[in-house]
């Protein structure tokens, strides 16, 4: 199998470091660069040269774990399902909390390579500051595995929490990466698509409050100078229709060249996701698949979508980091989660290069101040591309003709707000995540809110208390200062 240059260089460096007696290696590579393949080829090399007996992989979600298992099976030309005779198994981080002593005894009698995908979800330099997943790694893997390989494709956690197995440089105490392959390098090598971010704004916003109408000239102005929440912005049907209409028009253009090209809409709640799906059908006569954390067969839904020509998929808590659907080329950011890590994860879903002729990658989002800040940082990462970010004012034409006048958008302040529990809980947890800066992944707190079983509820509760409770106490002790 032909590797990309960075993959070969990284594997060579890993093997050299292992040969020198250094058992851990940390790779930071941009989403879509091919970390899974690189890790699979490395594992095959170590197995063939009798340097390890077994390989274990841990990932943040079941669909990513399945992708890892398939990649490993292809590379080692054998089974990777954890059953008798297999060379290893691919598991989720959630499973760390439920592996019994008989499993951990594997480390006593075997030389094991352990691969951690998106390691930033596992916090802790010791048991005192570890989250639930980090604690299990420290207790059962850190000093027992023959080799460990940590992978990440997103920026480091912006809170002060340490990452498990990581080393830090002095005096700035930044995490030391053994190999870095950034977005600029990936674009130079044509490994990833060049992103284009379209921020949608409006200069004719009205807010009706107690029979009084207030005017605002941007979403930033509205959010800063009224009680309107960002959730209300992304729930506004005019905003939703404009974003998705713009995205659908772009996707239709791309599909004239790439008939299989697809679009992703990241919604903020299950209720909103199904509403968007119905609107897409009524507006454009297009089917939109919905996948959320509540479906028992979510992995099957994603796999089926990956291999069909369906145009749109709407996701809540399922398609973020690591999920490999290369035909995705257009994305609508309509989630209320506004952390930089989550923003980069969503952007990464449309950056995977394919063999198709048209390699555009376009993200549509409201011009919300935090999201704009993150978009400008992406632009700074690749300064040789001048048109990474564009701000577009909503126009009053169904054809989105820029010569038309601005489209007015109205908001109303109800006297009593009735919010369904699902929405209220998701908003609460997203606000909590923003306050404590990427304490854990979207998947985790979705599992906490909506577990599929009592077994999962127990695990989610334990990890939730560990994550949010412990870090909240630490943040309070620090006076909520210098957490970034």
NORHUSUL-V280020 format. One record per backbone hydrogen bond with DSSP energy under -1.0 kcal/mol. CO is the residue of the C=O (numbers start at 1). NH is the residue of the N-H. Records with the same first field share a line. If there is no record, write none. Layout:
CO: NH / NH
This chain:
4: 8
5: 9
6: 10
7: 11
8: 12
9: 13
10: 14
11: 15
12: 16
13: 17
14: 18
15: 19
16: 20
17: 22
18: 21
23: 148
25: 150
26: 178 / 179
27: 152
28: 181
30: 33
34: 38
35: 39
36: 40
37: 41
38: 42
39: 43
40: 44
41: 45
42: 46
43: 47
44: 48
45: 49
46: 51 / 52
47: 50
54: 113
55: 89
56: 115
57: 91
58: 117
59: 93
61: 65
62: 66
63: 67
64: 68
65: 69
66: 70
67: 71
68: 72
69: 73
70: 74
71: 75
72: 76
73: 78
79: 87
83: 86
87: 55
88: 82
89: 57
91: 59
93: 96
94: 97
95: 98
100: 104
101: 105
103: 106
104: 107
105: 108
106: 110
111: 53 / 54
112: 146 / 147
113: 56
114: 149
115: 58
116: 151
118: 121
119: 122
122: 164
123: 131
131: 135
132: 136
133: 137
134: 138
135: 139
136: 140
137: 141 / 142
141: 144 / 145
147: 114
148: 25
149: 116
150: 27
151: 119
152: 29
162: 124
163: 166
167: 176
169: 173
174: 169
179: 28
181: 30
182: 186
183: 187
184: 188
185: 189
186: 191 / 192
196: 363
197: 390
198: 365
199: 392
200: 367
201: 394
204: 409
205: 216
206: 411
207: 214
208: 413
209: 212
212: 209
214: 207
216: 205
218: 222
219: 223
220: 224
221: 225
229: 233
230: 234
236: 240
237: 241
238: 242
239: 243
240: 244
241: 245
242: 246
243: 247
244: 248
245: 249
246: 250
247: 251
248: 252
249: 253
250: 254
251: 255
254: 257 / 258
258: 261
262: 329 / 330
263: 313
264: 332
265: 315
266: 334
269: 273
270: 274
271: 275
272: 276
273: 277
274: 278
275: 279
276: 280
277: 281
278: 282
279: 283
280: 284 / 286
281: 285
289: 314
291: 316
292: 295
297: 301
298: 302
299: 303
300: 304
301: 305
302: 306
303: 307
305: 308
311: 263
312: 289
313: 265
314: 291
315: 267
325: 328
327: 262
329: 362
330: 264
331: 364
332: 266 / 334
339: 343
340: 344
341: 345
342: 346
343: 347
344: 348
346: 349
347: 350
348: 351
351: 193
361: 196
362: 331
363: 198
364: 333
365: 200
366: 368
368: 372
369: 373
370: 374
371: 375
372: 376
373: 377
374: 378
375: 379
376: 380
377: 381
382: 385
388: 197
390: 199
392: 201
394: 407
397: 400
401: 404
405: 396
409: 206
411: 208
420: 424
421: 425
422: 426
423: 427
424: 428
425: 429
426: 430
427: 431
428: 432
429: 433
430: 434
431: 435
432: 436
441: 445
442: 446
443: 447
444: 448
445: 449
446: 450
453: 457
454: 458
455: 459
456: 460
457: 461
458: 462
459: 463
460: 464
461: 465
462: 466
463: 467
464: 468
467: 471
468: 472
469: 473
470: 474
471: 475
472: 476
473: 477
474: 478
475: 480
476: 479
